[in-house]
Amino acid sequence: MSEASAVAGGRDAEQVAWLQERSAALRAELGKVIVGQEDVVELLLIGILARGHCLLEGVPGLAKTLTISTLARCLEMSFKRIQFTPDLMPSDIVGTEVLQEDPETRTRAFRFMRGPIFANIVLADEINRTPPKTQAALLEAMQERRVTAGGAEHRLEPPFFVLATQNPLDQEGTYPLPEAQLDRFLFKIAVGYPSDGEELEVMRRVASPQMGVNEKSLRPVMDRQQIQDLQELVMRVPVAEGVLAYAKDLVRSTRPKDPAAPAFIREWITWGAGPRASINLIIAAKARAVLRGECAASWEDVAAVAPAVLRHRIACSYAAAAEDITTDTVVKRLLDTVKPA
């Protein structure tokens, strides 16, 4: 090993150890407001370290919006919330050009007024309640980290994350996200009901205000530059060839026409995940490894993030729907079937 590599490796180990201390502090701050939801918080942290956008889906009242806004308060980065509604226009998200007059020269010129998309963390609340034209305004920003308005490009300041929520129950007045936009999200996080003890604690906090915590008292745990440094650390995490092969086999096994696809995939799946899923599996696995204090990604990391990476990238057939088979069911069986070499 060269001297430069040894120094870099030592610094990486120090950063991993520092992240352990900071992530524990971050979870403690979140715990002042959020009860439970440890798995959701972990996936959100992995998404941030992996430079990925996250879509949270769950029934009303599960603290999806509160979790995201509290996380933003604990990270010293700019934060904007967009409440998606049927009358929301693309310019309400991206921004628009306005004609302004110089008070001295009396000359007029167009000036671009930035929309709420210009923030480090953007909460897209109830994203499926706005029409496709407005949903599409997010596509370029999410993929390219820039927006185009009036023929000019405007870069988004890194780091940039879209953390979106949607309600799976309401059908009237909603516009399901197209596959092209779903694929822009690193994770689709399923937010479940709290446990018996967690629900009791929520009731205590709401019914007894003195037990609650003033959200303004939350202290930032990490800043923008530290997040960017950790993102660079994630990209340096090594991945063994066997782990790469395992992630590749998982994704290729979701494609019904692939020779490697199991029989149940051919029966239950209409179309499978694309190459972006393979890439996201590896990057998310590397971020999970770092978050857990490891300096290399393992196949266990790949398996742990697979449900959140794959559940919105495969489509069940009518035969699967008739048997109440969901994408989560398919991914679980796939993880039981496809094993690392």
C-alpha beads as a LAMMPS data file, in Angstrom:
LAMMPS data file: protein, C-alpha beads

341 atoms
340 bonds

1 atom types
1 bond types

-500.0 500.0 xlo xhi
-500.0 500.0 ylo yhi
-500.0 500.0 zlo zhi

Masses

1 110.0

Atoms # bond

1 1 1 0.000 0.000 0.000
2 1 1 1.367 3.425 -0.931
3 1 1 1.872 6.127 1.698
4 1 1 -0.905 8.251 0.141
5 1 1 -3.328 5.294 0.243
6 1 1 -2.453 4.600 3.878
7 1 1 -3.113 8.239 4.829
8 1 1 -6.412 8.236 2.937
9 1 1 -7.432 4.976 4.594
10 1 1 -6.624 6.367 8.028
11 1 1 -8.652 9.490 7.388
12 1 1 -11.572 7.427 6.119
13 1 1 -11.529 5.322 9.292
14 1 1 -11.546 8.524 11.360
15 1 1 -14.510 9.843 9.364
16 1 1 -16.411 6.582 9.857
17 1 1 -15.810 6.780 13.608
18 1 1 -16.873 10.449 13.632
19 1 1 -20.064 9.533 11.752
20 1 1 -20.892 6.958 14.426
21 1 1 -20.767 9.635 17.102
22 1 1 -22.724 12.167 15.018
23 1 1 -25.392 9.703 13.881
24 1 1 -26.019 8.703 17.510
25 1 1 -26.416 12.375 18.409
26 1 1 -28.715 12.904 15.431
27 1 1 -30.955 10.002 16.415
28 1 1 -31.088 11.370 19.965
29 1 1 -32.241 14.773 18.668
30 1 1 -34.861 13.171 16.418
31 1 1 -36.051 11.065 19.353
32 1 1 -37.028 14.239 21.197
33 1 1 -39.829 14.739 18.655
34 1 1 -40.278 11.455 16.765
35 1 1 -41.372 8.278 18.542
36 1 1 -40.080 5.098 16.907
37 1 1 -39.653 4.988 13.105
38 1 1 -36.019 3.849 13.510
39 1 1 -36.027 2.011 10.172
40 1 1 -37.445 5.049 8.362
41 1 1 -34.826 7.328 9.924
42 1 1 -32.022 4.941 8.973
43 1 1 -33.167 4.797 5.332
44 1 1 -33.410 8.599 5.208
45 1 1 -29.852 8.912 6.536
46 1 1 -28.631 6.335 4.006
47 1 1 -30.390 8.271 1.253
48 1 1 -28.688 11.508 2.266
49 1 1 -25.243 9.863 2.420
50 1 1 -25.882 8.245 -0.983
51 1 1 -27.010 11.536 -2.605
52 1 1 -30.453 10.013 -3.222
53 1 1 -34.035 11.233 -3.139
54 1 1 -36.585 9.373 -1.014
55 1 1 -40.328 8.808 -1.350
56 1 1 -42.198 8.028 1.884
57 1 1 -45.539 6.256 1.548
58 1 1 -47.928 5.569 4.398
59 1 1 -51.426 6.205 5.667
60 1 1 -52.206 9.591 7.257
61 1 1 -51.013 10.324 10.762
62 1 1 -47.737 8.359 10.758
63 1 1 -45.526 11.471 11.148
64 1 1 -44.040 11.324 7.623
65 1 1 -43.954 15.102 7.236
66 1 1 -42.875 15.648 10.851
67 1 1 -40.001 13.177 10.476
68 1 1 -38.635 14.972 7.407
69 1 1 -39.021 18.482 8.822
70 1 1 -37.408 17.435 12.126
71 1 1 -34.501 15.824 10.267
72 1 1 -34.017 19.056 8.322
73 1 1 -33.855 21.035 11.572
74 1 1 -31.148 18.707 12.871
75 1 1 -29.024 19.206 9.742
76 1 1 -27.692 22.719 9.255
77 1 1 -28.916 23.062 5.678
78 1 1 -31.539 25.176 3.935
79 1 1 -35.014 23.632 3.951
80 1 1 -38.194 24.359 1.985
81 1 1 -41.585 22.666 2.074
82 1 1 -43.869 22.491 -0.959
83 1 1 -47.471 21.468 -0.351
84 1 1 -48.554 19.841 -3.602
85 1 1 -52.115 20.663 -4.677
86 1 1 -54.090 20.217 -7.926
87 1 1 -53.657 23.905 -8.820
88 1 1 -49.876 24.034 -8.247
89 1 1 -47.967 25.215 -11.342
90 1 1 -44.377 24.372 -12.407
91 1 1 -43.359 27.992 -11.862
92 1 1 -44.517 27.684 -8.246
93 1 1 -41.748 25.113 -7.776
94 1 1 -38.946 26.220 -10.074
95 1 1 -39.455 29.977 -10.051
96 1 1 -40.342 32.538 -12.676
97 1 1 -38.987 35.594 -14.469
98 1 1 -40.422 38.946 -13.436
99 1 1 -40.034 42.320 -15.124
100 1 1 -38.314 44.805 -12.837
101 1 1 -37.495 48.459 -13.285
102 1 1 -34.221 50.007 -12.134
103 1 1 -35.192 52.995 -9.901
104 1 1 -32.204 55.058 -11.090
105 1 1 -31.935 54.341 -14.818
106 1 1 -35.652 53.554 -15.269
107 1 1 -34.639 50.659 -17.518
108 1 1 -36.557 47.438 -17.345
109 1 1 -35.130 43.938 -17.329
110 1 1 -36.271 40.433 -16.534
111 1 1 -35.005 38.906 -13.311
112 1 1 -35.341 35.279 -12.293
113 1 1 -37.067 34.826 -8.946
114 1 1 -36.050 31.487 -7.451
115 1 1 -38.708 29.042 -6.343
116 1 1 -38.653 26.738 -3.322
117 1 1 -36.730 24.065 -5.260
118 1 1 -33.601 26.102 -4.479
119 1 1 -32.865 24.530 -1.097
120 1 1 -30.674 21.722 0.219
121 1 1 -33.650 19.698 1.480
122 1 1 -37.000 20.015 -0.298
123 1 1 -40.066 18.413 1.278
124 1 1 -42.541 17.571 -1.492
125 1 1 -45.622 16.945 0.633
126 1 1 -48.365 14.779 -0.941
127 1 1 -46.543 14.735 -4.251
128 1 1 -49.264 12.661 -5.929
129 1 1 -51.858 15.411 -5.464
130 1 1 -50.521 17.600 -8.273
131 1 1 -50.925 17.075 -12.048
132 1 1 -48.190 15.416 -14.159
133 1 1 -47.102 18.747 -15.679
134 1 1 -46.099 20.022 -12.249
135 1 1 -44.647 16.677 -11.168
136 1 1 -42.441 16.781 -14.286
137 1 1 -40.966 20.098 -13.127
138 1 1 -39.092 18.085 -10.524
139 1 1 -37.521 15.662 -13.030
140 1 1 -34.647 17.831 -14.254
141 1 1 -33.930 19.108 -10.755
142 1 1 -33.855 15.623 -9.252
143 1 1 -31.700 14.089 -11.964
144 1 1 -29.476 16.946 -13.152
145 1 1 -29.406 19.120 -10.016
146 1 1 -30.362 22.128 -12.116
147 1 1 -33.430 23.880 -13.521
148 1 1 -33.996 25.704 -16.787
149 1 1 -36.088 28.871 -16.935
150 1 1 -36.241 31.504 -19.650
151 1 1 -33.614 29.636 -21.653
152 1 1 -31.053 29.885 -18.848
153 1 1 -29.743 27.125 -16.595
154 1 1 -29.673 27.601 -12.847
155 1 1 -27.597 25.192 -10.763
156 1 1 -28.895 23.854 -7.469
157 1 1 -26.480 24.237 -4.579
158 1 1 -25.248 20.861 -3.288
159 1 1 -26.204 18.864 -1.388
160 1 1 -29.729 18.618 -2.816
161 1 1 -32.430 16.160 -1.766
162 1 1 -36.112 15.782 -2.565
163 1 1 -37.884 13.982 0.276
164 1 1 -41.462 13.359 -0.842
165 1 1 -44.539 11.929 0.849
166 1 1 -47.675 10.344 -0.535
167 1 1 -50.833 8.719 0.798
168 1 1 -51.610 5.282 -0.697
169 1 1 -55.297 5.357 0.292
170 1 1 -56.764 8.415 -1.397
171 1 1 -57.594 7.891 -5.071
172 1 1 -59.856 10.824 -5.891
173 1 1 -57.926 13.953 -6.796
174 1 1 -54.578 12.166 -7.039
175 1 1 -52.175 11.645 -9.929
176 1 1 -49.984 8.541 -9.542
177 1 1 -46.327 9.243 -10.251
178 1 1 -45.182 7.912 -13.644
179 1 1 -42.496 5.234 -13.704
180 1 1 -39.918 7.680 -15.101
181 1 1 -40.272 9.889 -12.049
182 1 1 -40.475 7.027 -9.564
183 1 1 -37.143 5.796 -10.910
184 1 1 -35.543 9.098 -9.843
185 1 1 -36.094 8.165 -6.210
186 1 1 -33.339 6.112 -4.625
187 1 1 -35.762 4.683 -2.053
188 1 1 -39.478 4.186 -1.715
189 1 1 -39.856 3.904 2.044
190 1 1 -42.899 2.149 3.449
191 1 1 -43.931 3.885 6.683
192 1 1 -45.778 1.469 8.947
193 1 1 -47.888 1.743 12.067
194 1 1 -46.169 2.271 15.436
195 1 1 -45.801 -0.575 17.913
196 1 1 -48.069 -0.871 20.948
197 1 1 -45.582 0.873 23.236
198 1 1 -44.730 3.571 20.681
199 1 1 -48.383 4.457 20.158
200 1 1 -48.864 4.760 23.913
201 1 1 -45.858 7.119 24.103
202 1 1 -47.272 9.263 21.275
203 1 1 -50.543 9.550 23.181
204 1 1 -48.697 10.596 26.351
205 1 1 -46.739 13.308 24.559
206 1 1 -49.748 14.778 22.787
207 1 1 -52.067 14.561 25.789
208 1 1 -49.428 16.004 28.158
209 1 1 -47.770 19.021 26.483
210 1 1 -45.227 19.298 29.307
211 1 1 -43.772 15.984 28.092
212 1 1 -43.242 17.325 24.589
213 1 1 -40.190 19.121 23.218
214 1 1 -40.164 22.530 21.601
215 1 1 -39.038 21.872 18.033
216 1 1 -37.154 25.172 18.039
217 1 1 -34.888 23.774 20.755
218 1 1 -33.510 21.083 18.438
219 1 1 -29.818 21.654 17.793
220 1 1 -28.070 21.024 14.458
221 1 1 -25.835 17.965 14.501
222 1 1 -24.172 18.168 11.073
223 1 1 -23.720 20.979 8.573
224 1 1 -23.722 21.138 4.789
225 1 1 -19.976 20.728 4.314
226 1 1 -19.807 17.753 6.663
227 1 1 -22.596 16.034 4.728
228 1 1 -20.711 16.581 1.466
229 1 1 -17.519 15.179 3.000
230 1 1 -19.420 12.077 4.113
231 1 1 -20.892 11.676 0.631
232 1 1 -17.374 11.672 -0.784
233 1 1 -16.405 9.092 1.840
234 1 1 -19.250 6.819 0.711
235 1 1 -17.995 6.917 -2.872
236 1 1 -14.545 5.741 -1.680
237 1 1 -15.930 2.706 0.165
238 1 1 -14.635 -0.467 -1.547
239 1 1 -16.978 -3.152 -2.867
240 1 1 -15.857 -6.728 -3.519
241 1 1 -16.576 -8.308 -6.889
242 1 1 -18.784 -10.892 -5.201
243 1 1 -20.976 -8.130 -3.721
244 1 1 -21.259 -6.449 -7.119
245 1 1 -22.260 -9.773 -8.670
246 1 1 -24.902 -10.331 -5.985
247 1 1 -26.497 -6.921 -6.609
248 1 1 -26.418 -7.562 -10.365
249 1 1 -28.031 -10.987 -9.969
250 1 1 -30.789 -9.555 -7.777
251 1 1 -31.732 -6.915 -10.322
252 1 1 -31.493 -9.160 -13.370
253 1 1 -33.673 -11.732 -11.609
254 1 1 -36.540 -9.192 -11.500
255 1 1 -36.796 -9.172 -15.313
256 1 1 -39.347 -11.736 -16.563
257 1 1 -37.621 -12.266 -19.924
258 1 1 -34.154 -12.754 -18.442
259 1 1 -32.988 -16.403 -18.447
260 1 1 -31.923 -16.003 -14.816
261 1 1 -35.430 -15.009 -13.680
262 1 1 -37.114 -17.536 -11.346
263 1 1 -40.481 -19.027 -12.350
264 1 1 -42.431 -16.890 -9.864
265 1 1 -40.970 -13.718 -11.440
266 1 1 -42.254 -14.760 -14.872
267 1 1 -45.676 -15.333 -13.348
268 1 1 -45.955 -12.316 -11.052
269 1 1 -43.930 -9.522 -12.692
270 1 1 -44.791 -7.570 -15.849
271 1 1 -41.536 -5.628 -16.062
272 1 1 -38.455 -5.573 -13.887
273 1 1 -35.887 -3.100 -12.617
274 1 1 -33.410 -1.339 -14.895
275 1 1 -29.667 -0.673 -14.515
276 1 1 -30.293 2.316 -12.249
277 1 1 -31.499 -0.166 -9.628
278 1 1 -28.164 -2.014 -9.767
279 1 1 -26.245 1.226 -9.298
280 1 1 -28.481 2.378 -6.456
281 1 1 -28.216 -0.964 -4.677
282 1 1 -24.442 -0.645 -4.508
283 1 1 -24.319 3.039 -3.545
284 1 1 -26.976 2.565 -0.858
285 1 1 -25.161 -0.522 0.461
286 1 1 -21.952 1.505 0.746
287 1 1 -23.785 4.263 2.628
288 1 1 -25.353 1.714 4.986
289 1 1 -21.951 0.174 5.666
290 1 1 -20.460 3.555 6.601
291 1 1 -23.470 4.423 8.752
292 1 1 -22.957 1.166 10.669
293 1 1 -19.243 1.741 11.189
294 1 1 -17.942 -0.553 8.451
295 1 1 -15.278 0.396 5.911
296 1 1 -16.494 -1.944 3.140
297 1 1 -19.907 -2.889 1.773
298 1 1 -21.129 -6.466 2.172
299 1 1 -23.873 -8.527 0.584
300 1 1 -25.861 -8.126 3.818
301 1 1 -25.893 -4.369 3.167
302 1 1 -27.216 -4.990 -0.354
303 1 1 -29.962 -7.287 0.960
304 1 1 -30.954 -4.780 3.657
305 1 1 -31.556 -1.907 1.207
306 1 1 -33.030 -4.071 -1.585
307 1 1 -36.729 -3.687 -0.588
308 1 1 -36.554 0.125 -0.551
309 1 1 -34.605 0.206 -3.837
310 1 1 -36.701 -2.327 -5.763
311 1 1 -40.313 -1.973 -4.552
312 1 1 -41.059 0.957 -6.912
313 1 1 -39.034 -0.374 -9.841
314 1 1 -40.981 -3.549 -10.576
315 1 1 -44.617 -3.996 -11.611
316 1 1 -46.851 -6.870 -10.579
317 1 1 -48.979 -8.675 -13.160
318 1 1 -52.752 -9.158 -13.025
319 1 1 -52.150 -12.725 -11.849
320 1 1 -50.160 -11.422 -8.872
321 1 1 -52.808 -8.824 -8.051
322 1 1 -55.482 -11.553 -8.085
323 1 1 -53.472 -13.424 -5.442
324 1 1 -52.844 -10.251 -3.361
325 1 1 -49.147 -10.431 -4.211
326 1 1 -47.345 -7.102 -3.732
327 1 1 -43.917 -5.962 -4.853
328 1 1 -42.723 -6.338 -1.256
329 1 1 -43.793 -9.984 -1.339
330 1 1 -41.876 -10.489 -4.586
331 1 1 -38.700 -8.822 -3.272
332 1 1 -38.812 -10.855 -0.048
333 1 1 -39.087 -14.108 -1.992
334 1 1 -36.350 -12.933 -4.363
335 1 1 -33.998 -12.362 -1.425
336 1 1 -34.777 -15.895 -0.223
337 1 1 -34.081 -17.294 -3.709
338 1 1 -31.044 -15.358 -4.955
339 1 1 -28.014 -16.001 -2.777
340 1 1 -24.470 -14.591 -2.964
341 1 1 -21.908 -16.826 -4.642

Bonds

1 1 1 2
2 1 2 3
3 1 3 4
4 1 4 5
5 1 5 6
6 1 6 7
7 1 7 8
8 1 8 9
9 1 9 10
10 1 10 11
11 1 11 12
12 1 12 13
13 1 13 14
14 1 14 15
15 1 15 16
16 1 16 17
17 1 17 18
18 1 18 19
19 1 19 20
20 1 20 21
21 1 21 22
22 1 22 23
23 1 23 24
24 1 24 25
25 1 25 26
26 1 26 27
27 1 27 28
28 1 28 29
29 1 29 30
30 1 30 31
31 1 31 32
32 1 32 33
33 1 33 34
34 1 34 35
35 1 35 36
36 1 36 37
37 1 37 38
38 1 38 39
39 1 39 40
40 1 40 41
41 1 41 42
42 1 42 43
43 1 43 44
44 1 44 45
45 1 45 46
46 1 46 47
47 1 47 48
48 1 48 49
49 1 49 50
50 1 50 51
51 1 51 52
52 1 52 53
53 1 53 54
54 1 54 55
55 1 55 56
56 1 56 57
57 1 57 58
58 1 58 59
59 1 59 60
60 1 60 61
61 1 61 62
62 1 62 63
63 1 63 64
64 1 64 65
65 1 65 66
66 1 66 67
67 1 67 68
68 1 68 69
69 1 69 70
70 1 70 71
71 1 71 72
72 1 72 73
73 1 73 74
74 1 74 75
75 1 75 76
76 1 76 77
77 1 77 78
78 1 78 79
79 1 79 80
80 1 80 81
81 1 81 82
82 1 82 83
83 1 83 84
84 1 84 85
85 1 85 86
86 1 86 87
87 1 87 88
88 1 88 89
89 1 89 90
90 1 90 91
91 1 91 92
92 1 92 93
93 1 93 94
94 1 94 95
95 1 95 96
96 1 96 97
97 1 97 98
98 1 98 99
99 1 99 100
100 1 100 101
101 1 101 102
102 1 102 103
103 1 103 104
104 1 104 105
105 1 105 106
106 1 106 107
107 1 107 108
108 1 108 109
109 1 109 110
110 1 110 111
111 1 111 112
112 1 112 113
113 1 113 114
114 1 114 115
115 1 115 116
116 1 116 117
117 1 117 118
118 1 118 119
119 1 119 120
120 1 120 121
121 1 121 122
122 1 122 123
123 1 123 124
124 1 124 125
125 1 125 126
126 1 126 127
127 1 127 128
128 1 128 129
129 1 129 130
130 1 130 131
131 1 131 132
132 1 132 133
133 1 133 134
134 1 134 135
135 1 135 136
136 1 136 137
137 1 137 138
138 1 138 139
139 1 139 140
140 1 140 141
141 1 141 142
142 1 142 143
143 1 143 144
144 1 144 145
145 1 145 146
146 1 146 147
147 1 147 148
148 1 148 149
149 1 149 150
150 1 150 151
151 1 151 152
152 1 152 153
153 1 153 154
154 1 154 155
155 1 155 156
156 1 156 157
157 1 157 158
158 1 158 159
159 1 159 160
160 1 160 161
161 1 161 162
162 1 162 163
163 1 163 164
164 1 164 165
165 1 165 166
166 1 166 167
167 1 167 168
168 1 168 169
169 1 169 170
170 1 170 171
171 1 171 172
172 1 172 173
173 1 173 174
174 1 174 175
175 1 175 176
176 1 176 177
177 1 177 178
178 1 178 179
179 1 179 180
180 1 180 181
181 1 181 182
182 1 182 183
183 1 183 184
184 1 184 185
185 1 185 186
186 1 186 187
187 1 187 188
188 1 188 189
189 1 189 190
190 1 190 191
191 1 191 192
192 1 192 193
193 1 193 194
194 1 194 195
195 1 195 196
196 1 196 197
197 1 197 198
198 1 198 199
199 1 199 200
200 1 200 201
201 1 201 202
202 1 202 203
203 1 203 204
204 1 204 205
205 1 205 206
206 1 206 207
207 1 207 208
208 1 208 209
209 1 209 210
210 1 210 211
211 1 211 212
212 1 212 213
213 1 213 214
214 1 214 215
215 1 215 216
216 1 216 217
217 1 217 218
218 1 218 219
219 1 219 220
220 1 220 221
221 1 221 222
222 1 222 223
223 1 223 224
224 1 224 225
225 1 225 226
226 1 226 227
227 1 227 228
228 1 228 229
229 1 229 230
230 1 230 231
231 1 231 232
232 1 232 233
233 1 233 234
234 1 234 235
235 1 235 236
236 1 236 237
237 1 237 238
238 1 238 239
239 1 239 240
240 1 240 241
241 1 241 242
242 1 242 243
243 1 243 244
244 1 244 245
245 1 245 246
246 1 246 247
247 1 247 248
248 1 248 249
249 1 249 250
250 1 250 251
251 1 251 252
252 1 252 253
253 1 253 254
254 1 254 255
255 1 255 256
256 1 256 257
257 1 257 258
258 1 258 259
259 1 259 260
260 1 260 261
261 1 261 262
262 1 262 263
263 1 263 264
264 1 264 265
265 1 265 266
266 1 266 267
267 1 267 268
268 1 268 269
269 1 269 270
270 1 270 271
271 1 271 272
272 1 272 273
273 1 273 274
274 1 274 275
275 1 275 276
276 1 276 277
277 1 277 278
278 1 278 279
279 1 279 280
280 1 280 281
281 1 281 282
282 1 282 283
283 1 283 284
284 1 284 285
285 1 285 286
286 1 286 287
287 1 287 288
288 1 288 289
289 1 289 290
290 1 290 291
291 1 291 292
292 1 292 293
293 1 293 294
294 1 294 295
295 1 295 296
296 1 296 297
297 1 297 298
298 1 298 299
299 1 299 300
300 1 300 301
301 1 301 302
302 1 302 303
303 1 303 304
304 1 304 305
305 1 305 306
306 1 306 307
307 1 307 308
308 1 308 309
309 1 309 310
310 1 310 311
311 1 311 312
312 1 312 313
313 1 313 314
314 1 314 315
315 1 315 316
316 1 316 317
317 1 317 318
318 1 318 319
319 1 319 320
320 1 320 321
321 1 321 322
322 1 322 323
323 1 323 324
324 1 324 325
325 1 325 326
326 1 326 327
327 1 327 328
328 1 328 329
329 1 329 330
330 1 330 331
331 1 331 332
332 1 332 333
333 1 333 334
334 1 334 335
335 1 335 336
336 1 336 337
337 1 337 338
338 1 338 339
339 1 339 340
340 1 340 341
